Every structure is written in structure tokens, then in C-alpha cells.
Amino acid sequence: MVFRSVKIPRVMAYIFVGLFFGSSFTNFISLDLVANLSPVTDIALGLMGVMIGGELKKSVFQQFGRQLVFIVLGEGLLAFLLVSILVTLFTANLPLGLILGALASATAPAATIDVLWEYKSKGPLTTTLLGIIALDDSLSLILFGFSLAFAKVLLDGSSLSLVTGLVIPLTEIFGALALGGLAGWIVKWVLKILPEREDVLVLSSGVMLLLGGLAHWAGLPLILTEMAFGASVVNLAPRTSRQVFEALKDISPPIYILFFILVGAQLQVELLTQIGLVGIIYVIGRTVGKMAGSWMGGSIGKAEESVKKYLGFALFSQAGVAVGLSLAVAQEFSEAGAAAQEVGLLVVNIIAATTFFVQIIGPPFVKFAISKAGEIPLEEGAGDEKR
């Protein structure tokens, strides 16, 4: 009630509840418990992936495809370049700069999507934002593959590997798209013989969980796999697929609430004191890159004025992909030399600390963006851009 009265997104309430009961304060929800409940996180992210994919209709790409491509390239590449250059200039450590730059290009979907759903926002900015979130991680994986391969060359003098730099990231991306697309094609045919809503719920949730397990087993990006499933279902079966998304949306609230409480529980306040100048530079470079890049991409792609002006405010959140890839860096460099191990440790600490910060400020800025763009229905004072 307090958060609603001051018009703060409800996701912030869930995160703060988790923060209070987490390791930073009461430790009622310990980090060990959060780790043991990791399947809840996977289910929530998988569910969000399917729902995001369901928004990627053929008509959306026909109308917004050009601007989506330019905006993703603009905000992703500019964030990568700015963070890489600034961190390298400040630390004189090119491997660290390259890896942090690649991680800066990623955007977390969870908190962003929850805000869009809470306020039932609709319009060009909302549609573009959903598309950006869906495409963003693919670019991040490619940039990360190149950066990690080049960083290893600089740190240990090994030869640059085409497999590490390009083949593996592309294999993961196309593997996820193929797996999700195949699942959507199968569900399209099964939907024709399932008249009951309960049967649709069992089918859609079962396929979603199965895809999550297969993605983990095959080492494929979870959210991208689930997005491909949602997108293929909504485009292959535009009429009957509505039942799938309605059924999944009905079961989503308790899963999302628990997910964001767990997100809050694993945020550690003490990390803010460890962010240091490199972390501050990372946040500044990433923020400027996302905002300026989305404006540039929107301008080239001829996006609407509200998209160019406010999209950058909705791209602050960082979690999932960035945190996961930072841990992959630490693991990759754990058995290398001292310089490589130091880079791995710095990457994990900087991403963990900055994630705390941007997870807190991200949702309010998403609300600010869709409000200023006039895409919150019946909101008093909304619609400035349309007048």
C-alpha cells in the first residue's frame, strides 16, 4: 500500500521485502536458501521468456522491424564501446575493459516486463521495448564471445579462437531458436485437439518446463529458448495460441512475487561500498551508451519521438545474463595465471555491485518512460507526447 500510494512499481515492494529478509538484514532468507530455490528463478525467467515471445507477432516486425534492428545495434554497441574504452583508459587493463563492455550490452527483462504488465502499458514505446529485450541478449552473447576470446589471448598469449569467439555464441543462439521453434510447431498441432482450458494449461506449462530443462542440459540460453517458443506459437497459431498465454498468465503472479523476493534476498548492501571508481565508470558508460545508442538507433530507424526520447530510461536493469556471464568469466579464468584470475574476480564483484544499484533504480525509470510516453491507460497527466 505504501508503494502504491507513492506510485512506485510493485516490483520494488517485492525486492525490498526480499532485501529485508535477505542476508543484508535479517538473513531469514539466506543465500544458501536462495541457491536451493534456483528452480523458481528458472521457472520465472522461462515464463517471462514465453510471454515476451508471445508479443513478437509477425505484424510487430513488419511495423517495427527496421527500428528494432537499429536500436538494438545502437544501444548495445555504444554501451559496449563506451564501457570498454572508459574502463581501459582508467585501469590500463584492456581485457577487463572488453569483458565489462560486453556485459554492459545486456538488459534484464524481468523487472522491466513486470512494470509493463502492472501498468498495462500499450503503445509504440512498449512494443519497441519488448522487441529490444527479446533481441538484446543475442547481441550480448556475440559480443561476449568475441571479447572473452580476445581477452584470453591478451592474458595468456594463446591464439585467437574462431570457435570461442564466434562459432559457440552463434551455435547457442541458433540452437535456442531451433529448439523453441520446434516446440512451438508441435504445440500448434496439439492445440487443435485440446478443447479444455485445463488441458491447455498443462500442455503449455509442461512444454515450458521441459524446454527449460533441455536448455540447461544443452547449454543454451534459457530466456532466448523460451522466447522462441512463445514467438513461434503466437505466429504459427495466432487464434488458438491465445489460450496458451492466458493460461500461463493466470499462474504467473505467485511465481513472479517469489522470484522478485528472491532477487531482493540475494542483493547485498555491503557490495555498494565495494563498487569503486571502476564500478562507477561502468554504470556511467553503460547508462550513457544505452540512452544515446537508443536515441541514435531510433533516429536512424525512424522511430516515433516518444521511443527516441524515453526508451533509454527503460534499459537500466541488469541481472540474469550479465551475472551469469560474469560467473562464466571467473570460472574460465580460475585456472589461468594471476592476471587472469584478478580480471575474473573484478568482473564478478563489479557486476554484482552494479546489479544491486540498477535493479533498484531500473523499475521506477521504466515507469517514468512509459508514463512520459503516455502509454499508461487512464493515468492522470499521461500522454504528454501525444498532445
Secondary structure as UniProt FT lines:
FT   HELIX           2..5
FT   TURN            6..7
FT   HELIX           10..21
FT   TURN            23..26
FT   HELIX           31..36
FT   HELIX           38..54
FT   HELIX           58..91
FT   HELIX           94..104
FT   HELIX           110..118
FT   TURN            119..120
FT   HELIX           124..156
FT   HELIX           163..167
FT   HELIX           168..191
FT   TURN            192..193
FT   HELIX           197..218
FT   HELIX           222..236
FT   TURN            238..240
FT   HELIX           241..265
FT   HELIX           269..274
FT   HELIX           276..300
FT   TURN            301..302
FT   HELIX           305..310
FT   HELIX           311..314
FT   HELIX           320..333
FT   TURN            334..335
FT   HELIX           338..372
FT   TURN            373..374
FT   TURN            377..378
FT   TURN            380..381
FT   HELIX           384..386
//
